Structures are given as C-alpha cells and as structure tokens.
C-alpha cells in the first residue's frame, strides 16, 4: 500500500486543499517510483490524516488504486466499500485479541 508521495502536510488538510491535477501528478509519481523499485503498482492507498474529498477519491481510482484505507475506526465486512475501508488504530494498551472483531 501507499500514501501520497509529497502531500503528507497538515497545512493542506491532507489532500483536501490540493487540486485534482496536483494530486494526480503526486499519485502517479508514487506509482512510478513503486514500479521502478519493486516492479509493481500499488493497489492500496491511505489518505494523509484520513482527509480527502469526493474528487480526490475519483483521482485515486483513475490512477489505479482499487482499495482506499480510511481513518475512521471499524471492521471490514462483505458490504464494505473497497474505496472506503475502515482501519483499527492499534495501541500498546489493548491486547491483540481486542482487534479480532465481533
């Protein structure tokens, strides 16, 4: 999976305050580097700070991402939208069994 290449900046509120063109260029650059170094393109994206827009979701899909990790907490199910997958925030205070789900 991946993040953006150079947009992990709280001042821009993740990718909320960047143009679609800037986001597309950034994600393409990441994919290019990923391919050059590992021979594959990433299918998974995690938004910086979990902040995104409907437009940024469209751009991610256009660039080839099939799965997007959101920052809201929850469990994956058969009806989970692959472009809005919840994440569990693992902490040192909870035993791993806490994250197994229901």
C-alpha positions in Angstrom: 0.0 0.0 0.0 1.0 3.6 -0.1 0.5 7.1 0.9 0.8 10.1 -1.3 4.4 10.9 -2.4 4.7 14.5 -1.2 1.3 15.6 0.2 1.5 14.5 3.8 1.1 18.0 5.0 -1.4 19.0 7.7 -1.4 22.6 6.3 -3.2 21.4 3.2 -5.5 19.2 5.3 -4.3 16.0 3.7 -5.4 16.3 0.1 -8.5 18.4 0.7 -6.8 21.7 -0.4 -4.8 20.5 -3.4 -6.0 20.5 -7.0 -7.1 17.3 -8.7 -4.1 17.8 -11.1 -1.6 18.2 -8.3 -3.0 15.0 -6.6 -2.9 13.1 -9.8 0.7 14.1 -10.5 1.7 13.2 -7.0 0.0 9.7 -7.0 1.4 9.0 -10.5 4.9 9.9 -9.2 4.4 7.5 -6.3 3.2 4.7 -8.6 6.2 5.3 -10.9 8.7 5.0 -8.1 6.9 2.0 -6.7 7.1 0.3 -10.1 10.7 1.3 -10.7 11.8 -0.1 -7.3 9.5 -3.1 -6.8 8.1 -4.0 -10.3 4.5 -3.5 -9.2 1.9 -0.7 -8.9 0.2 -0.3 -5.6 -3.5 -1.1 -5.4 -3.9 0.3 -1.8 -3.9 3.9 -0.8 -4.1 5.5 2.7 -5.0 9.2 2.8 -2.8 11.6 4.7 -4.5 12.3 8.0 -7.6 10.5 6.6 -8.6 13.7 4.9 -9.9 13.6 1.4 -12.7 14.7 -0.9 -15.1 13.0 -3.4 -12.9 14.4 -6.2 -9.7 13.0 -4.6 -11.4 9.6 -4.4 -12.1 9.8 -8.1 -8.5 10.7 -8.9 -7.2 7.8 -6.8 -9.4 5.4 -8.8 -8.3 6.9 -12.1 -4.6 6.4 -11.1 -5.3 2.7 -10.4 -5.9 2.4 -6.7 -8.5 -0.2 -6.0 -8.6 -0.1 -2.2 -8.5 3.0 0.0 -7.9 2.9 3.7 -10.0 5.5 5.6 -9.1 6.8 9.0 -12.4 6.0 10.7 -12.4 3.1 13.0 -14.4 0.0 12.2 -14.4 -3.5 10.9 -14.2 -4.8 7.3 -17.3 -6.7 6.1 -18.7 -8.1 2.9 -20.5 -4.9 2.2 -17.6 -2.5 2.9 -16.9 -0.2 0.0 -13.3 -1.0 -1.2 -12.7 2.7 -1.7 -13.6 3.4 2.0 -12.1 0.7 4.2 -12.0 1.4 7.9 -8.9 0.9 10.0 -8.3 -0.2 13.5 -5.9 2.0 15.4 -3.7 -0.4 17.2 -2.4 0.8 20.5 0.0 -0.6 23.1 -2.6 -0.6 25.8 -5.0 -3.1 24.2 -4.3 -6.8 23.7 -4.2 -8.0 20.1 -7.4 -10.1 20.8 -9.2 -6.7 21.1 -8.8 -6.2 17.4 -10.3 -9.5 16.2 -13.8 -8.1 15.6 -17.1 -9.5 16.5 
